Amino acid sequence: MTTSIAPLSQDELKTLVGQAALRYVVPGEIVGVGTGSTVNKFIDALASMKDQIQGAVSSSVASTERLQALGIPVFDANTVTSLSVYIDGADEIDGQGYMVKGGGAALTREKIVAALAQQFVCIADESKLVPALGNFPLPVEVIPMAAGQIARKFEAMGGTATLRLKDGQPLVTDNGQHILDVRGLQISAPLAFESEVNQWPGVVTVGVFAHQKAQVCLLGCAEGVRTITY
């Protein structure tokens, strides 16, 4: 008699990679923690070793609240000079470790914490691994008065930018700004693209993480967790 094993659900894969990320946490130090459903699994796993770390620097109000609820101290980023590791998810990641992030609207704080870290460990399921960035709508955090002109600049590149809404109103980020989601772009040179868009007046942060790329990706696959090193 043959027994078939049901494939792991996306939620189970997220749990697996969240637990696998614990091995990158350095005992006695402060860990950088991202935002999102996969990171929530990591935060839950981190609670099992909370007595072995000083605490965390968090990239969002939501992650801060989850960490504190589990008894993990959260430090202000301004009080920390360096982090050994930052653990976060991605909406897309390519073969070089370049990512698109910001589906959860926390991209600016995520990039700030990533810039403090010596190593970025991306945790994701295999659906996020892509040959080239651009299928997922690119989030861009913008100062509201600049949204129209920034949208027109993306249109000149062949993209379509729409203001992200929540309950029929423009979504407001933790930083008090708005998000444009840009569709229709193929980002073939992520480093150059990120550098260019970040120079546009009114752009707070573009959701391409090329200058703050991943060094490691823990990918949840049917056979378990696959480790990719860049």
GULUMFI-975063 format. One line per field, with one value per residue: x, y, z of N, C-alpha, C, O in turn. Coordinates in Angstrom, 3 decimals. Layout:
<atoms>
nX X|...
nY Y|...
nZ Z|...
caX X|...
caY Y|...
caZ Z|...
cX X|...
cY Y|...
cZ Z|...
oX X|...
oY Y|...
oZ Z|...
</atoms>
This chain:
<atoms>
nX 0.866|0.557|1.439|0.551|2.196|0.972|1.710|3.570|1.863|1.744|1.827|2.978|5.492|6.491|6.708|8.736|10.998|11.189|11.931|14.361|15.920|16.838|19.366|21.106|21.110|22.981|24.099|23.818|23.781|22.133|19.383|18.382|15.115|12.632|9.545|6.279|4.338|5.927|8.110|6.811|6.586|9.252|9.687|8.055|9.458|11.844|11.257|11.826|14.496|14.897|16.152|18.772|19.621|20.261|18.158|16.044|16.128|13.588|11.646|9.130|6.024|4.168|5.782|7.333|5.394|4.666|7.078|7.511|5.273|5.976|7.934|10.422|12.974|12.916|14.999|15.718|16.676|18.553|20.156|21.867|24.845|25.644|24.534|24.722|23.174|20.331|17.048|14.597|11.712|10.784|9.233|9.948|12.853|15.961|18.448|20.815|20.493|19.243|16.364|12.766|10.830|8.304|5.622|4.206|4.284|6.395|8.860|10.789|11.714|12.601|14.756|16.440|17.089|18.268|20.536|22.061|23.008|25.415|24.921|22.344|19.698|17.436|14.162|11.897|9.226|9.371|8.006|8.719|11.161|12.656|13.502|14.044|13.582|10.395|7.820|6.193|4.278|6.039|6.778|6.852|7.774|6.507|6.597|3.546|2.852|4.388|3.537|2.104|3.909|5.971|4.680|4.277|6.913|7.526|5.713|6.884|8.925|7.640|6.039|3.149|1.853|0.126|-1.698|-1.496|-4.253|-6.212|-9.056|-10.405|-9.086|-5.932|-3.246|-1.434|1.859|4.025|5.690|4.220|3.767|2.917|2.244|3.251|2.371|3.997|3.451|4.376|7.089|10.335|13.025|16.063|18.605|19.191|20.777|21.536|19.002|17.802|19.493|18.987|16.164|15.969|17.031|15.076|13.166|11.090|10.808|10.893|11.771|12.651|11.363|13.270|15.779|18.859|21.322|21.219|21.306|20.422|22.529|22.194|19.643|16.922|14.941|11.719|10.813|9.235|10.690|11.716|13.831|15.736|18.994|20.389|23.300|24.736
nY -1.200|2.149|5.218|8.534|11.598|14.635|17.724|20.385|23.189|26.710|28.199|26.381|26.111|28.670|28.627|26.709|27.987|30.205|29.051|27.923|30.164|30.816|29.817|31.706|33.719|35.517|34.593|36.610|39.030|41.809|41.400|42.126|42.635|42.005|42.542|41.180|38.254|35.925|36.680|36.958|34.307|33.768|35.525|34.322|31.923|32.958|33.607|31.350|31.488|33.811|34.497|34.271|36.361|39.930|41.461|43.029|44.988|46.568|46.681|47.728|48.971|46.950|44.600|45.297|45.348|42.639|41.380|42.527|41.577|38.965|39.140|40.032|42.361|45.542|47.615|51.057|52.046|54.077|53.767|51.772|50.680|48.760|45.688|42.157|40.553|40.772|39.791|39.066|39.010|38.754|40.141|39.495|37.727|37.556|35.727|36.859|37.754|40.172|42.096|42.721|44.580|45.572|45.082|44.961|47.557|48.502|49.256|51.407|51.558|48.954|49.012|50.774|49.351|47.134|48.323|48.698|46.230|43.544|41.279|40.164|38.068|36.484|35.289|33.153|31.727|29.345|30.448|33.067|33.302|34.521|34.828|37.417|40.686|42.331|41.341|41.385|44.069|47.095|48.603|51.992|54.323|57.506|61.102|62.685|65.065|64.791|62.635|62.579|63.608|61.761|59.424|60.033|59.985|57.283|56.338|57.291|55.501|53.285|52.087|51.636|53.528|53.326|54.725|53.339|52.126|52.089|50.971|52.649|55.048|56.859|54.774|55.167|55.206|53.886|56.009|58.193|58.669|58.092|55.284|54.308|51.848|50.208|48.904|46.745|47.027|45.863|45.013|45.153|45.984|46.177|47.590|50.047|51.010|51.312|53.282|55.428|55.986|56.598|59.135|60.839|63.722|63.700|60.969|58.691|56.082|53.514|50.304|48.453|46.356|46.444|47.651|47.032|44.118|40.564|38.262|35.671|33.307|31.693|29.323|28.151|25.064|22.267|20.047|20.864|23.184|25.189|26.392|29.260|30.859|34.005
nZ 0.000|-0.901|0.537|0.150|0.624|1.620|-0.026|1.536|2.903|1.984|4.293|6.089|4.922|5.337|8.113|8.408|7.164|8.779|11.205|10.404|10.074|12.567|13.021|12.099|13.879|16.175|19.282|22.221|20.949|19.183|17.058|13.706|12.607|10.223|8.426|7.961|6.841|6.702|8.242|10.664|11.457|11.935|14.090|16.014|16.313|17.262|19.843|21.287|21.841|23.225|25.611|25.030|23.490|23.146|22.223|19.759|16.694|15.045|11.988|11.707|13.105|13.540|13.699|15.914|17.944|17.975|18.701|21.262|22.610|22.914|24.730|23.903|23.943|22.275|20.453|19.723|16.487|16.322|18.514|18.011|16.527|14.733|13.252|13.399|11.802|9.606|9.280|7.002|4.821|1.280|-1.636|-4.171|-5.291|-6.951|-8.913|-8.076|-5.560|-5.372|-4.560|-4.583|-2.429|-0.026|-0.163|2.146|2.950|4.510|3.542|3.728|6.414|6.568|4.787|6.098|8.451|7.282|6.225|8.456|9.008|8.841|7.420|5.280|5.584|3.691|3.971|2.488|0.445|-2.281|-4.428|-4.604|-5.813|-8.687|-12.235|-13.139|-11.783|-11.430|-11.989|-9.706|-8.452|-8.139|-5.108|-4.046|-1.755|-1.193|-0.839|-0.288|-1.877|-4.115|-5.552|-8.022|-10.018|-9.790|-10.537|-13.245|-14.182|-13.954|-15.837|-18.159|-18.326|-19.093|-17.254|-15.045|-12.567|-9.528|-6.820|-3.623|-1.846|1.184|2.651|0.887|1.035|0.597|1.515|4.517|5.504|8.171|8.416|7.769|5.070|1.519|-0.734|-3.937|-6.305|-8.822|-11.958|-14.716|-15.271|-16.252|-14.447|-15.235|-14.535|-11.516|-9.521|-10.760|-11.396|-8.849|-7.758|-9.518|-9.254|-6.564|-6.523|-7.426|-6.760|-3.929|-3.736|-1.172|-0.568|-2.826|-3.650|-4.543|-3.517|-3.905|-3.401|-0.748|-0.702|-0.459|1.249|1.819|1.065|2.433|1.310|1.153|0.058|-1.681|-0.861|1.535|3.294|1.249|0.924|-0.362|-1.313|-1.934
caX 0.000|1.350|0.849|1.064|2.347|0.474|2.742|3.438|1.162|2.594|1.973|3.945|6.814|6.907|7.122|10.032|12.095|11.294|12.720|15.721|16.667|17.389|20.792|21.892|21.037|24.200|23.805|24.415|23.704|20.817|19.075|17.489|13.903|11.821|8.096|5.491|3.809|7.024|8.879|6.047|6.962|10.594|9.543|7.521|10.561|12.863|10.851|12.423|15.875|14.921|17.071|20.148|19.937|19.951|16.869|15.894|15.753|12.447|11.406|7.746|5.234|3.556|6.797|7.687|4.334|4.728|8.279|7.316|4.263|6.658|8.941|11.723|13.200|13.121|15.871|15.647|17.783|19.561|21.011|22.643|25.786|25.791|23.855|25.390|22.272|18.964|16.253|13.369|11.188|10.858|8.141|10.669|14.317|16.521|19.609|21.958|20.150|18.520|14.972|11.705|10.179|7.406|4.215|3.600|4.406|7.431|10.137|11.791|12.330|13.320|16.044|17.257|17.630|19.169|21.793|22.819|23.414|26.525|24.406|20.893|19.200|16.068|13.368|10.800|8.890|10.004|7.279|9.310|12.405|12.316|14.678|14.299|12.615|9.459|6.440|5.472|4.216|7.135|6.339|7.726|7.231|6.659|5.970|2.282|2.736|5.174|3.043|1.714|5.058|6.716|3.905|4.540|8.272|7.445|5.007|7.873|9.741|6.794|5.295|1.890|1.912|-1.158|-1.602|-2.049|-5.368|-6.688|-10.418|-10.817|-8.248|-4.515|-2.598|-0.413|2.893|4.468|6.424|3.288|3.844|2.073|2.930|2.862|2.699|4.306|3.355|4.805|8.523|11.296|14.171|17.199|19.836|18.630|21.606|21.410|17.599|17.593|20.230|18.308|14.844|16.158|17.408|13.933|12.601|9.820|10.904|11.486|12.511|12.143|11.358|14.330|16.868|20.041|22.445|21.060|20.857|20.572|23.725|21.689|18.185|16.375|13.778|10.858|10.479|8.522|11.580|12.208|14.441|16.904|19.836|21.108|24.272|25.090
caY 0.000|3.395|6.399|9.770|12.664|15.894|18.765|21.389|24.414|27.904|28.576|25.452|26.457|29.888|28.208|26.024|28.935|31.038|28.301|27.738|31.425|30.938|29.477|32.896|34.667|35.416|34.728|37.749|40.251|42.332|40.911|42.955|41.872|42.638|42.674|40.369|36.985|34.966|37.180|36.642|32.929|33.880|36.150|33.295|30.985|33.687|33.597|30.171|31.805|35.235|34.707|34.177|37.564|41.192|41.940|43.207|46.258|46.182|47.550|48.226|49.002|45.622|43.657|45.720|44.898|41.180|41.068|42.909|40.681|37.709|39.408|40.325|43.812|46.184|48.782|52.091|51.890|55.109|53.379|50.610|51.080|47.679|44.422|41.065|39.969|41.270|38.691|39.634|38.338|39.504|39.877|38.813|37.691|36.976|34.857|37.590|38.218|41.442|41.855|43.729|44.505|46.687|44.686|45.272|49.017|48.854|49.214|52.398|51.107|47.717|49.352|51.402|48.300|46.319|49.059|48.555|44.836|43.000|40.206|40.113|36.711|36.564|34.072|33.228|30.449|29.278|31.253|34.410|33.275|34.873|35.055|38.866|41.447|43.166|40.841|41.923|45.539|47.703|49.637|53.158|55.239|58.866|62.238|62.810|66.132|64.432|61.369|62.735|63.738|60.500|58.493|60.359|59.531|55.834|56.139|57.515|54.278|52.176|51.505|52.256|53.711|53.614|55.018|52.243|52.575|51.240|51.410|53.715|56.239|56.535|54.128|56.000|54.326|54.199|57.276|59.253|58.915|57.252|54.258|54.035|50.513|50.388|47.666|46.794|47.276|44.770|45.684|44.327|46.461|46.655|48.587|51.333|51.429|51.798|54.552|56.487|56.349|57.228|60.546|61.670|64.495|63.187|59.536|58.385|54.838|52.603|48.954|47.577|46.190|45.985|48.095|46.227|42.826|39.405|37.413|34.298|33.151|30.424|29.188|27.021|24.270|21.022|19.103|21.472|24.508|25.249|27.545|29.836|31.863|34.887
caZ 0.000|-0.982|1.195|-0.439|1.622|1.065|-0.040|2.594|2.519|2.007|5.699|6.691|4.386|6.043|9.450|8.260|6.915|9.978|12.183|9.859|10.209|13.921|13.073|11.732|14.995|16.984|20.722|22.919|20.139|18.789|15.716|12.903|12.284|9.189|8.534|7.036|7.341|6.903|9.389|11.876|11.835|12.521|15.411|16.912|16.585|18.023|21.257|21.940|22.267|23.613|26.727|24.525|22.717|23.842|21.757|18.314|16.066|14.216|10.830|11.624|14.340|13.695|14.190|17.274|18.858|18.082|19.480|22.665|23.185|23.227|25.755|23.293|23.972|20.975|20.567|18.694|15.535|16.579|19.640|17.565|15.471|13.756|13.535|12.688|10.797|9.427|8.718|6.442|3.633|0.020|-2.597|-5.258|-5.152|-8.180|-8.776|-7.497|-4.213|-5.455|-4.162|-4.515|-1.126|0.258|-0.254|3.442|3.133|5.507|2.824|4.158|7.665|6.257|4.164|7.147|9.326|6.448|6.056|9.709|9.198|8.061|6.571|5.065|5.330|3.166|4.179|1.518|-0.174|-3.607|-5.420|-4.645|-6.597|-10.078|-13.082|-13.204|-10.992|-12.175|-12.058|-8.545|-8.535|-7.385|-4.177|-3.900|-0.753|-1.728|-0.145|-1.019|-2.877|-5.305|-6.128|-9.428|-10.915|-9.764|-11.378|-14.658|-14.509|-14.183|-17.110|-19.218|-18.379|-19.551|-16.132|-14.634|-11.110|-8.884|-5.394|-2.827|-1.010|2.283|2.985|-0.015|1.225|0.424|2.650|5.150|6.070|9.544|8.334|7.391|3.616|0.669|-1.536|-5.328|-6.799|-10.250|-12.732|-16.112|-15.427|-16.131|-13.826|-15.681|-13.874|-10.246|-8.827|-11.450|-11.275|-7.479|-7.608|-10.270|-8.705|-5.247|-6.716|-7.832|-5.648|-3.411|-3.442|0.128|-0.819|-3.855|-3.099|-5.044|-2.556|-4.638|-2.571|0.475|-1.214|0.425|1.126|1.947|0.973|2.905|0.436|1.482|-1.136|-1.391|-0.164|2.776|3.173|0.385|1.264|-1.504|-0.881|-3.056
cX 0.899|0.636|1.432|1.107|1.912|1.591|2.490|2.706|2.141|2.850|3.009|5.366|7.358|7.392|8.511|11.174|12.279|12.143|14.170|16.571|17.300|18.886|21.694|21.887|22.260|23.851|24.521|24.298|22.255|20.580|18.151|16.317|13.036|10.334|7.420|5.123|4.904|7.866|8.136|6.376|8.356|10.515|9.038|8.621|11.619|12.546|11.507|13.862|16.006|15.881|18.531|20.563|19.639|18.559|16.903|15.789|14.714|12.197|9.965|7.081|4.657|4.556|7.211|6.665|4.388|5.930|8.056|6.298|4.875|7.800|10.330|11.920|13.459|13.895|15.586|16.878|18.898|20.522|21.960|23.578|25.920|25.005|24.591|24.495|20.920|18.186|14.899|12.940|11.404|9.619|8.689|12.149|14.878|17.787|20.843|21.701|19.509|17.035|14.059|10.986|9.235|5.940|3.468|3.771|5.480|8.804|11.186|12.485|13.096|14.699|16.984|17.891|18.597|20.536|22.665|23.491|24.576|26.051|22.882|20.536|17.732|15.369|12.110|10.397|9.303|9.267|7.896|10.602|12.069|13.597|15.046|13.209|11.637|8.044|5.598|5.433|5.250|6.606|7.369|7.070|7.541|6.052|4.711|2.255|3.500|4.609|2.728|2.909|5.904|6.005|4.182|5.941|8.299|6.725|5.957|8.808|8.948|6.005|3.988|1.886|0.531|-0.929|-2.217|-3.107|-5.618|-8.028|-10.834|-10.028|-6.789|-3.936|-1.520|0.584|3.188|5.200|5.530|3.274|2.907|2.923|2.361|3.262|2.830|4.307|3.952|6.273|9.287|12.591|15.424|18.516|19.442|19.453|21.434|19.993|17.342|18.262|19.496|17.031|14.987|16.557|16.207|13.380|11.241|9.814|11.563|12.353|11.842|12.333|12.299|15.442|18.045|21.305|22.411|20.518|21.009|21.910|23.338|20.183|17.827|15.018|12.978|10.398|9.756|9.377|12.132|12.811|15.708|17.681|20.585|22.034|24.715|26.497
cY 1.245|4.507|7.629|10.821|13.967|16.922|19.786|22.612|25.585|28.335|27.676|25.742|27.701|29.561|27.567|27.009|29.882|30.359|28.139|28.991|31.584|30.665|30.641|33.947|34.449|35.613|35.935|39.061|40.696|41.902|41.902|42.120|42.662|42.609|41.714|39.009|35.948|35.379|36.909|35.235|32.932|34.479|35.121|32.294|31.646|33.695|32.438|30.424|33.240|35.515|34.673|35.418|38.809|41.688|42.131|44.682|45.888|47.189|48.051|48.214|47.609|44.609|43.997|45.195|43.387|40.746|41.352|42.001|39.341|37.904|39.655|41.845|44.354|47.482|49.765|51.945|52.906|54.747|52.234|51.048|50.019|46.461|43.316|40.513|40.680|40.170|39.245|38.824|39.178|39.184|39.195|38.793|36.988|36.177|35.530|38.032|39.592|41.161|43.026|43.493|45.700|46.355|44.970|46.720|49.436|49.035|50.206|51.952|49.800|48.031|49.999|50.330|47.410|46.994|49.005|47.184|44.428|41.912|40.287|38.666|36.838|35.228|34.174|31.825|30.507|30.071|32.634|34.469|33.476|35.037|36.531|39.584|42.187|42.632|41.359|43.443|46.180|48.774|50.765|54.071|56.663|59.890|62.588|63.873|65.808|63.240|61.478|62.798|62.468|59.455|58.751|59.910|58.020|55.524|56.331|56.321|53.078|51.507|52.230|52.315|54.049|53.828|53.865|52.789|51.584|51.800|52.633|55.004|55.867|55.895|55.070|55.063|54.699|55.535|58.446|59.583|57.977|56.257|54.261|52.597|50.605|49.024|47.862|47.081|45.954|45.412|44.862|44.734|47.045|47.717|49.973|51.893|52.008|53.153|55.694|56.941|57.028|58.700|61.431|62.423|63.933|61.688|59.379|57.141|54.065|51.182|47.967|47.552|45.563|46.404|47.400|44.852|41.726|38.720|35.935|34.337|31.756|30.272|27.952|26.320|22.994|20.063|19.665|22.830|24.412|26.513|28.001|30.920|32.680|35.452
cZ 0.000|-0.236|0.549|0.653|0.966|1.065|1.072|2.071|2.571|3.453|6.395|6.205|5.091|7.455|9.404|8.072|8.092|11.047|11.716|10.047|11.586|13.951|12.659|12.840|15.889|18.456|21.325|22.171|19.914|17.348|15.005|12.416|11.312|9.494|7.565|7.601|7.569|8.106|10.699|12.379|12.476|13.925|16.426|17.298|17.473|19.515|22.013|22.396|22.744|24.763|26.286|23.733|23.554|23.488|20.254|17.963|15.021|13.094|10.729|12.994|14.602|14.247|15.622|18.276|19.056|18.929|20.965|23.358|23.590|24.231|25.203|23.284|22.558|21.185|19.435|17.792|15.793|17.706|19.264|16.443|14.384|14.215|12.785|11.582|10.804|8.721|8.287|5.229|2.386|-0.798|-3.842|-4.896|-6.389|-7.879|-8.222|-6.048|-4.189|-5.214|-4.485|-3.201|-0.968|0.100|1.039|3.860|4.133|4.871|3.326|5.436|7.451|5.673|5.186|8.037|8.541|6.306|7.321|9.814|8.301|7.099|6.500|4.737|4.931|3.416|3.315|1.082|-1.641|-4.686|-5.578|-5.477|-8.074|-10.906|-13.182|-12.424|-11.891|-12.277|-10.904|-8.675|-7.603|-6.429|-4.108|-2.863|-1.182|-0.767|-0.946|-2.113|-4.168|-6.059|-7.621|-10.365|-10.936|-10.624|-12.854|-15.084|-14.745|-15.501|-18.286|-19.375|-18.900|-18.448|-15.880|-13.118|-10.569|-7.392|-4.615|-1.869|0.122|2.730|2.166|0.094|0.963|1.688|3.196|5.837|7.526|9.587|7.915|5.908|2.853|-0.124|-2.949|-5.638|-8.316|-10.946|-14.113|-16.333|-15.427|-15.633|-14.113|-15.024|-12.517|-9.532|-9.435|-11.301|-9.884|-7.282|-8.304|-9.585|-7.346|-5.346|-7.054|-6.625|-5.225|-3.183|-2.076|-0.025|-1.941|-3.334|-3.756|-3.990|-3.298|-3.882|-1.210|0.071|-0.161|0.176|1.171|1.732|1.468|2.233|0.826|0.214|-0.695|-0.572|1.150|2.522|2.316|0.732|0.009|-0.949|-2.093|-2.858
oX 1.845|-0.572|2.648|0.205|2.412|2.349|1.353|2.907|3.230|3.946|3.816|6.325|8.547|8.365|9.358|12.206|13.397|12.963|15.096|17.794|18.206|19.601|22.909|22.588|22.537|23.363|25.666|24.676|21.303|21.472|17.242|16.503|12.740|9.916|7.931|5.541|4.828|8.286|8.763|6.438|8.611|11.188|9.528|8.710|12.219|13.447|11.721|14.395|17.087|16.377|19.426|21.723|18.882|17.860|17.684|15.420|14.938|12.492|9.617|7.528|4.654|4.229|7.417|7.027|4.181|5.814|8.373|6.437|4.371|8.536|11.317|11.118|14.132|13.504|15.253|17.990|20.064|21.585|22.755|23.145|26.267|24.832|25.035|24.987|20.433|18.616|14.157|13.721|12.112|9.033|7.991|12.649|14.351|18.145|21.827|22.575|19.252|16.518|14.505|10.581|9.350|5.091|2.257|3.446|5.498|9.815|12.370|13.713|14.125|15.689|18.195|19.083|19.623|21.566|23.872|24.418|24.708|26.698|22.211|21.006|16.892|15.914|11.360|11.122|9.556|9.833|7.636|11.080|11.299|14.654|16.224|12.057|11.998|7.135|4.438|6.458|5.322|6.036|8.578|5.948|8.685|5.135|4.793|1.695|3.294|5.143|3.048|2.928|6.489|6.648|4.309|6.134|9.008|7.076|5.858|9.417|9.501|5.370|3.745|1.913|-0.149|-0.070|-3.339|-2.884|-5.280|-8.125|-11.515|-10.265|-6.424|-4.114|-0.785|0.195|2.673|5.328|6.016|2.819|2.196|4.148|1.146|4.358|1.902|5.056|4.031|6.681|8.934|13.179|15.798|19.446|19.366|18.883|21.216|19.808|16.735|17.669|19.390|16.832|14.216|16.439|16.311|13.150|10.358|8.920|12.666|13.528|10.616|13.322|12.156|15.978|18.213|22.240|23.454|19.411|21.634|22.364|24.040|19.516|18.362|14.071|13.504|9.686|9.677|8.871|12.935|12.362|16.626|17.095|21.321|21.596|25.030|26.978
oY 1.366|4.707|7.760|10.929|14.351|17.006|20.013|23.022|25.469|28.778|28.155|25.636|27.773|30.143|27.845|26.896|30.314|30.997|28.208|28.904|32.400|31.204|30.577|34.954|33.324|36.676|36.236|40.106|40.066|42.025|42.455|41.029|43.835|42.645|41.464|38.650|35.172|34.533|36.659|35.003|32.198|34.010|35.056|31.871|30.992|33.778|32.521|29.687|33.826|36.634|35.003|35.533|38.763|42.259|41.488|45.514|44.994|48.377|48.729|47.530|47.139|43.844|43.104|44.664|42.898|39.855|40.523|41.691|38.663|36.968|39.513|42.556|43.712|48.334|49.358|51.745|52.627|55.354|51.781|51.718|50.334|46.231|43.523|40.059|41.125|39.671|39.814|38.046|40.184|38.109|38.415|39.726|35.965|35.982|34.855|38.607|40.134|40.119|44.163|42.374|46.700|47.239|45.191|47.084|50.587|48.978|49.872|51.971|49.571|47.390|49.787|50.391|46.984|46.322|49.242|46.995|44.892|41.650|40.457|38.107|37.247|34.167|35.147|30.857|31.585|30.343|33.314|35.555|32.709|35.346|36.869|39.151|42.621|43.388|41.729|44.053|45.843|49.765|50.532|54.538|56.995|59.593|62.772|63.628|66.460|62.867|60.575|62.121|62.126|58.695|57.808|59.498|57.536|54.571|55.626|56.142|52.000|50.477|53.305|51.280|54.939|53.188|53.452|53.781|50.404|52.958|53.529|55.948|54.697|56.410|55.692|54.227|55.690|56.138|59.561|60.658|57.172|56.368|54.222|52.166|51.023|48.119|48.980|47.354|45.030|46.251|43.987|43.931|48.265|48.661|50.952|53.093|53.072|54.065|56.793|58.134|57.928|59.437|62.655|61.822|63.720|61.171|59.878|57.145|53.973|50.880|46.761|48.595|44.344|45.616|47.202|44.474|41.923|38.614|35.072|35.279|30.759|30.995|26.838|26.900|22.683|19.354|19.005|23.557|23.652|27.592|27.226|31.794|32.125|36.217
oZ 0.778|-0.356|0.412|1.484|-0.092|2.031|1.486|0.928|3.132|3.795|7.191|6.969|5.403|7.936|10.253|8.734|8.374|11.708|12.523|10.166|11.757|14.795|12.844|12.743|16.306|18.841|20.986|22.700|20.375|16.508|15.622|11.877|11.539|10.651|6.473|8.702|8.521|8.896|11.728|13.587|13.431|14.843|17.553|18.451|18.326|20.350|23.222|23.225|22.682|24.894|27.064|23.340|24.523|24.325|19.553|18.792|14.204|13.224|9.763|13.915|15.740|15.155|16.444|19.326|20.167|19.771|21.818|24.541|24.486|24.543|25.924|22.679|21.751|21.983|18.322|18.281|15.512|17.835|20.088|15.505|13.246|15.412|11.656|10.548|11.843|7.681|9.087|4.681|2.418|-0.676|-4.491|-4.269|-6.826|-6.718|-7.922|-5.398|-3.114|-5.616|-4.640|-2.887|-1.676|0.212|1.036|4.990|4.569|5.570|3.347|5.519|8.086|6.026|5.134|8.339|9.072|6.270|7.253|10.601|7.169|6.085|7.518|3.746|5.733|3.111|3.397|1.314|-2.180|-5.745|-6.571|-5.807|-8.651|-10.358|-13.298|-12.404|-12.985|-12.621|-11.087|-8.979|-6.421|-6.886|-4.110|-3.061|-1.496|-0.001|-2.160|-3.181|-5.192|-7.104|-8.393|-11.394|-11.963|-11.348|-13.635|-16.228|-15.628|-16.197|-19.290|-20.430|-19.120|-18.672|-16.429|-12.452|-11.079|-6.785|-4.908|-1.174|0.027|3.137|2.664|-0.660|1.086|2.792|2.429|6.653|8.044|10.653|7.725|5.520|3.453|-0.180|-3.139|-5.281|-9.008|-10.577|-14.621|-17.462|-14.694|-16.315|-13.332|-14.958|-12.369|-8.986|-8.721|-11.104|-9.754|-6.706|-7.760|-9.358|-7.014|-4.367|-6.977|-5.576|-6.056|-2.512|-1.853|0.344|-2.000|-2.667|-3.557|-3.617|-3.324|-3.737|-0.588|0.456|0.881|-0.963|0.645|2.159|0.983|2.542|0.827|-0.606|0.494|0.299|1.809|1.636|2.624|0.825|-0.602|-0.201|-3.146|-3.694
</atoms>
